[in-house]
């Protein structure tokens, strides 16, 4: 694996992609938090109901307010701290070798009966960490399990640059999440105690 700091010409691209992703996450994360924290809400709700015998309607307001507060803090952290790291060139462009662990494809049928085909690979890096990518149909049929891939991407949001297998360039690749909780902690600095 090689790591190089991003160049001045790459900063606008990384900033644009990161800020687009941040805007999307600001819309999506309240729903994710609501679902993830629902058991905690019900625990407090039933404890309050059991101990006091009253239905505390303010608990729901507090629950929603806490979620909005966490999303807002995460947004500010990313907008200020992460954007500063990008501008200060503290983000790396990584070139890394992966081994194809598993190939998988599936078809998603939407409500208007149109089909979307997805071709994905589960990969292992040198540290045996799992990562997943979507690739094109042609590339999917040309690669095989156990084969090596070389991917170049920007860290932070795993922004793809280019990928190769057998000295042939991938048409495209896009990362997807295999270990959802560790990825959520990485994307939400509020939950992540690392730098």
Secondary structure, DSSP 8 states (H G I E B T S, - for coil): -EEEE--HHHHHHHHHHHHHHHHHHHHHHHHHHHHHTHHHHHHHHHHHHHHH-S--THHHHHHHHHHHHHHHHHHHHIIIIIHHHHHTT--EEEEEEEEEEEEEEEEEE-TTS-EEEEEEEEEE-TT--EEEEEE-HHHHHH--TT-EEEEEEETTTTEEEEEEETTEE-S-EEEE-SSHHHHHHHH-TTT----
